[in-house]
Amino acid sequence: MHEAFVEAGMAREYYGKTGGADLKDIVKITGEEDPDGNPISAKDQFGREIMLKPAPIELAAAGFMTQYGGTLLSEDIAETGAGILTRMFVENLVGEELGRDSYYHAAIEDHACEALRGSDETSISSQVAAIYTKAGYLQSVGFITPEGFKRCVGTLTIQGSGEGFHSFKDGDLSRSYAGDMGGGLGRNEENGPIMFNLNADGTVDTTSESYPVTMTLSLNVSKHHIDLSNGSNPYGHVNVDDYSFARGVYFIGFRHSKYNRLTIRRKSDGAVIMDVGQGVALVSRASMELMEGSVFVQRIWNFSGGALSAIAGDEPVKKPTKITFRYKPGSN
């Protein structure tokens, strides 16, 4: 998951590539110091700059709960969970007000959560998407509680009311597709990869007519587990039971992938009337209780012959269009 955020420019690589655990063992202190004479920057073994005392928003933008969590994957998981759990423990034990006392507060190291809670935004930005998604993942596997997740992310949420796909133009809701929503894992073609699919029905208005359609988001969750030795059937051996729901960042559109797609199909004949050419999908939470995230559309291809009111723009779109999605499997 973290590597996908790095590839998308929404997080930074882990500082440590070895088994070493202590940050001081894998960085070289540079000459930069704060007014008290303490070093504030360093370089890792690859020559990359590291802030030794990063602000909460810098940690969140890097995708880490703490500086130490940026060393290795195992430390990332441990520090993210520990930060959220420690705040829950301290505030539940001594009360939220007393928990702000310096003695107790010193034990809490949910630094990236501070950035999420302190955000002026209500929707998730690329700067905090990685840590938001990691917290959501820990909740989905039962490592933290829903209450712990809410205490971490504050008021940040996926835009859109209720289940369905919700399209936004200039920050305002322009269209929702919320009929007969469904989703899950499976193959979209014989011997194809295991896909995470979400779909919902709605309507599209062209210059001459209005008709029912289905919007579908498909993400390849088995892309890193193909058998390259079997060129004719590289996905044939994979089993759907071996995979979990999509989580994290995915590049979508026919310019990026044959499989990661967001399309609108006419219900009457299944014809594709809109296909995203380029975009990024963020699956921030995915479990049997809740699946939600956002798609940022950069380029679309319109096959309908008319201007789609559901998704504004040509190819490329004049402004990246945001489409959010939310699905609660247990509610159906």
C-alpha positions as CSV (number, residue, x, y, z in Angstrom):
1,M,0.0,0.0,0.0
2,H,2.7,2.5,1.0
3,E,4.7,2.0,-2.2
4,A,1.6,2.9,-4.3
5,F,1.4,6.2,-2.4
6,V,5.1,6.8,-3.0
7,E,4.6,6.2,-6.7
8,A,1.7,8.6,-6.8
9,G,3.8,11.3,-5.1
10,M,1.6,11.2,-2.0
11,A,4.2,9.7,0.5
12,R,7.9,9.2,0.7
13,E,10.0,6.0,0.7
14,Y,11.0,4.3,3.9
15,Y,14.2,5.6,5.3
16,G,15.7,2.2,6.1
17,K,16.2,-0.7,3.7
18,T,18.1,-2.9,6.2
19,G,17.2,-4.7,9.4
20,G,18.5,-1.8,11.5
21,A,15.9,-0.3,13.7
22,D,17.3,2.9,15.1
23,L,17.0,6.0,12.9
24,K,20.3,7.4,14.1
25,D,22.0,4.3,12.7
26,I,20.8,4.9,9.1
27,V,21.2,8.7,8.8
28,K,24.1,11.1,8.4
29,I,23.7,14.2,10.4
30,T,24.2,17.4,8.4
31,G,25.4,20.7,9.7
32,E,21.9,22.4,9.9
33,E,20.9,23.2,13.5
34,D,18.0,24.9,15.3
35,P,18.5,28.0,17.5
36,D,19.3,25.7,20.4
37,G,22.1,24.0,18.6
38,N,20.2,20.7,17.9
39,P,20.5,19.1,14.5
40,I,17.2,19.5,12.5
41,S,18.1,17.7,9.2
42,A,20.0,14.7,8.0
43,K,20.6,12.5,5.0
44,D,19.8,8.8,4.8
45,Q,22.1,6.3,3.2
46,F,20.7,7.2,-0.2
47,G,21.5,10.9,0.2
48,R,17.9,11.9,0.7
49,E,17.1,14.8,3.1
50,I,15.4,13.8,6.3
51,M,13.9,16.2,8.8
52,L,14.8,15.1,12.3
53,K,12.0,17.1,14.0
54,P,9.3,17.2,11.4
55,A,6.0,19.0,12.0
56,P,2.9,16.8,12.2
57,I,1.8,17.9,8.7
58,E,5.2,16.9,7.3
59,L,4.9,13.5,8.8
60,A,1.3,13.1,7.4
61,A,2.5,14.2,4.0
62,A,5.3,11.6,4.2
63,G,2.7,9.0,5.1
64,F,4.1,8.2,8.6
65,M,2.6,8.5,12.1
66,T,6.1,9.3,13.6
67,Q,9.6,9.8,12.4
68,Y,10.5,6.4,13.6
69,G,7.6,4.8,11.7
70,G,9.3,5.9,8.5
71,T,12.2,3.5,8.9
72,L,10.6,0.2,7.8
73,L,7.2,-1.3,7.0
74,S,7.0,-3.2,10.3
75,E,7.8,0.0,12.3
76,D,5.3,1.9,10.1
77,I,2.4,-0.4,11.1
78,A,3.5,-0.6,14.7
79,E,3.8,3.2,15.1
80,T,0.6,4.0,13.4
81,G,-1.4,1.6,15.6
82,A,0.5,2.5,18.7
83,G,-0.2,6.2,18.3
84,I,-3.9,5.8,17.9
85,L,-4.2,3.2,20.7
86,T,-2.1,5.2,23.1
87,R,-4.3,8.2,22.7
88,M,-7.4,6.0,23.3
89,F,-5.9,4.5,26.4
90,V,-4.7,7.7,28.0
91,E,-7.9,9.7,27.3
92,N,-10.2,6.8,28.3
93,L,-8.1,6.2,31.5
94,V,-7.7,9.8,32.8
95,G,-10.3,11.7,30.7
96,E,-9.8,13.7,27.6
97,E,-9.2,17.0,29.4
98,L,-6.5,15.6,31.8
99,G,-5.1,13.7,28.8
100,R,-3.9,17.0,27.5
101,D,-1.7,17.5,30.5
102,S,1.9,17.5,29.5
103,Y,2.7,14.4,31.7
104,Y,0.2,12.2,30.0
105,H,0.4,13.9,26.6
106,A,4.1,13.1,26.4
107,A,3.1,9.4,26.1
108,I,1.0,10.1,23.0
109,E,2.8,10.1,19.7
110,D,0.0,10.2,17.1
111,H,1.7,13.1,15.4
112,A,0.2,12.5,11.9
113,C,-3.3,12.3,13.5
114,E,-2.6,15.8,14.9
115,A,-2.3,17.0,11.4
116,L,-5.6,15.3,10.4
117,R,-7.5,16.6,13.3
118,G,-6.1,20.1,12.9
119,S,-7.0,20.3,9.2
120,D,-9.3,23.1,8.0
121,E,-10.6,20.8,5.3
122,T,-13.5,18.4,5.6
123,S,-12.5,16.2,2.7
124,I,-9.3,14.2,2.2
125,S,-6.4,15.9,0.4
126,S,-3.5,14.2,-1.3
127,Q,-1.3,15.5,1.6
128,V,-3.0,13.3,4.2
129,A,-4.5,10.5,2.1
130,A,-1.8,8.0,3.0
131,I,-2.1,8.2,6.8
132,Y,-5.9,8.4,6.6
133,T,-5.9,5.2,4.5
134,K,-3.5,3.4,6.9
135,A,-5.7,4.3,9.8
136,G,-8.7,3.0,7.9
137,Y,-6.9,-0.2,7.1
138,L,-6.1,-0.8,10.8
139,Q,-9.7,-0.3,11.6
140,S,-10.9,-2.7,8.9
141,V,-8.8,-5.5,10.3
142,G,-9.8,-4.9,13.8
143,F,-6.5,-3.5,15.1
144,I,-8.1,-0.2,16.2
145,T,-11.8,0.6,17.0
146,P,-14.1,2.9,14.9
147,E,-13.8,5.3,17.9
148,G,-10.0,5.3,17.6
149,F,-10.2,5.9,13.9
150,K,-12.5,8.9,14.4
151,R,-10.3,10.3,17.1
152,C,-7.4,10.2,14.7
153,V,-9.0,11.7,11.5
154,G,-11.3,14.2,13.2
155,T,-13.8,15.7,10.8
156,L,-12.1,14.5,7.6
157,T,-14.4,12.3,5.5
158,I,-15.3,11.2,2.0
159,Q,-17.7,13.7,0.5
160,G,-21.1,12.6,-0.6
161,S,-24.2,11.6,1.4
162,G,-25.1,7.9,1.5
163,E,-24.1,5.0,-0.7
164,G,-23.3,5.3,-4.3
165,F,-21.0,7.2,-6.7
166,H,-21.1,11.0,-6.2
167,S,-19.7,13.3,-8.9
168,F,-18.5,16.8,-7.9
169,K,-17.8,19.8,-10.1
170,D,-16.1,22.8,-8.5
171,G,-16.7,21.3,-5.1
172,D,-20.5,21.0,-5.6
173,L,-22.4,17.8,-6.1
174,S,-23.4,17.4,-9.7
175,R,-24.8,13.9,-10.0
176,S,-25.2,10.7,-7.9
177,Y,-25.4,7.1,-9.1
178,A,-26.9,5.2,-6.2
179,G,-29.3,2.6,-7.6
180,D,-28.8,-1.1,-7.0
181,M,-25.2,-0.7,-5.7
182,G,-23.0,-3.8,-5.4
183,G,-19.4,-4.8,-5.2
184,G,-16.8,-7.4,-4.3
185,L,-14.0,-9.5,-5.6
186,G,-14.0,-11.7,-8.8
187,R,-12.8,-12.1,-12.3
188,N,-14.2,-9.9,-15.1
189,E,-13.0,-12.2,-17.8
190,E,-12.0,-15.9,-18.0
191,N,-8.5,-16.5,-16.6
192,G,-8.2,-12.8,-15.9
193,P,-6.9,-11.1,-12.8
194,I,-8.8,-10.9,-9.5
195,M,-10.7,-7.6,-9.6
196,F,-12.2,-5.3,-7.0
197,N,-15.5,-4.1,-8.5
198,L,-18.0,-1.5,-7.4
199,N,-21.1,-0.5,-9.5
200,A,-24.2,1.5,-9.2
201,D,-27.0,2.7,-11.4
202,G,-28.1,6.2,-12.4
203,T,-29.0,8.2,-15.4
204,V,-27.1,10.3,-18.0
205,D,-28.4,13.3,-19.8
206,T,-27.1,14.1,-23.3
207,T,-28.2,17.0,-25.5
208,S,-31.0,14.9,-26.9
209,E,-32.1,12.3,-24.4
210,S,-31.8,10.8,-20.9
211,Y,-31.3,7.1,-20.2
212,P,-30.3,4.7,-17.4
213,V,-26.6,3.7,-17.0
214,T,-24.3,1.8,-14.7
215,M,-21.1,3.3,-13.4
216,T,-18.4,0.7,-12.6
217,L,-15.0,1.0,-10.9
218,S,-12.7,-1.9,-11.4
219,L,-9.3,-2.3,-9.7
220,N,-6.8,-5.1,-10.2
221,V,-5.8,-6.5,-6.8
222,S,-3.6,-9.3,-8.2
223,K,-1.3,-7.3,-10.3
224,H,1.7,-8.1,-8.2
225,H,1.1,-11.9,-8.2
226,I,1.1,-12.9,-11.9
227,D,2.9,-15.9,-13.4
228,L,5.1,-14.2,-16.0
229,S,6.3,-17.7,-17.1
230,N,2.9,-18.4,-18.5
231,G,2.4,-15.8,-21.1
232,S,-0.9,-17.1,-22.4
233,N,-2.5,-17.3,-18.9
234,P,-0.5,-15.2,-16.4
235,Y,-3.4,-15.0,-13.9
236,G,-4.8,-18.5,-14.3
237,H,-3.4,-19.8,-11.0
238,V,-4.7,-17.1,-8.7
239,N,-7.5,-17.8,-6.4
240,V,-10.0,-15.1,-5.4
241,D,-9.9,-16.4,-1.8
242,D,-6.3,-15.4,-1.5
243,Y,-7.0,-11.7,-2.0
244,S,-8.4,-8.9,0.1
245,F,-10.3,-5.8,-1.1
246,A,-8.4,-3.0,-2.8
247,R,-6.8,-0.4,-0.5
248,G,-4.6,2.5,-1.2
249,V,-3.9,4.3,-4.5
250,Y,-4.4,3.0,-8.0
251,F,-3.6,4.7,-11.4
252,I,-6.7,4.1,-13.5
253,G,-7.7,4.6,-17.1
254,F,-6.8,3.0,-20.4
255,R,-3.7,5.3,-20.6
256,H,-2.4,3.5,-17.5
257,S,-3.9,0.0,-17.3
258,K,-6.0,-2.5,-19.2
259,Y,-7.8,-3.4,-16.0
260,N,-8.0,-0.4,-13.7
261,R,-11.0,1.4,-15.2
262,L,-13.9,3.7,-14.4
263,T,-16.7,3.4,-17.0
264,I,-20.3,4.3,-17.6
265,R,-22.3,1.8,-19.6
266,R,-25.8,2.2,-21.1
267,K,-28.0,-0.4,-19.4
268,S,-30.1,-1.1,-22.6
269,D,-27.2,-2.7,-24.5
270,G,-24.1,-2.5,-22.3
271,A,-22.3,0.0,-24.6
272,V,-19.6,2.1,-23.0
273,I,-20.5,5.7,-23.2
274,M,-17.8,7.1,-21.0
275,D,-14.3,5.7,-20.2
276,V,-11.7,7.4,-18.0
277,G,-8.5,7.8,-19.9
278,Q,-6.4,8.9,-17.0
279,G,-7.0,9.3,-13.3
280,V,-6.2,8.2,-9.7
281,A,-8.4,6.1,-7.4
282,L,-8.0,6.2,-3.7
283,V,-9.6,3.4,-1.7
284,S,-9.4,4.8,1.8
285,R,-11.4,2.1,3.6
286,A,-12.5,-1.4,2.5
287,S,-14.1,-4.1,4.6
288,M,-17.4,-6.0,4.7
289,E,-18.9,-3.1,6.7
290,L,-17.7,-0.2,4.6
291,M,-16.0,0.5,1.3
292,E,-15.3,4.1,0.4
293,G,-12.9,6.4,-1.5
294,S,-12.4,8.9,-4.3
295,V,-11.5,9.0,-7.9
296,F,-9.8,12.0,-9.5
297,V,-10.5,12.1,-13.2
298,Q,-7.9,13.8,-15.3
299,R,-8.9,12.7,-18.8
300,I,-12.1,11.1,-20.1
301,W,-13.4,9.7,-23.4
302,N,-17.0,10.4,-24.2
303,F,-18.6,7.9,-26.6
304,S,-22.2,9.2,-26.1
305,G,-22.2,11.9,-28.8
306,G,-23.4,14.5,-26.4
307,A,-22.2,16.5,-23.4
308,L,-22.4,14.4,-20.3
309,S,-23.9,16.4,-17.4
310,A,-22.8,13.7,-15.0
311,I,-19.1,14.4,-15.6
312,A,-18.1,17.7,-17.0
313,G,-15.4,18.2,-19.6
314,D,-13.7,16.8,-22.6
315,E,-10.5,14.8,-22.9
316,P,-8.6,16.1,-21.0
317,V,-11.0,17.6,-18.5
318,K,-10.5,21.3,-17.9
319,K,-10.4,20.7,-14.1
320,P,-9.8,17.3,-12.5
321,T,-13.2,16.0,-11.6
322,K,-13.7,14.2,-8.3
323,I,-16.0,11.2,-7.9
324,T,-16.4,9.7,-4.5
325,F,-17.9,6.3,-3.6
326,R,-19.4,4.6,-0.6
327,Y,-20.8,1.1,-0.2
328,K,-22.0,-0.8,2.8
329,P,-22.2,-4.5,1.8
330,G,-24.1,-5.4,5.0
331,S,-26.9,-3.0,4.3
332,N,-28.1,-4.9,1.2
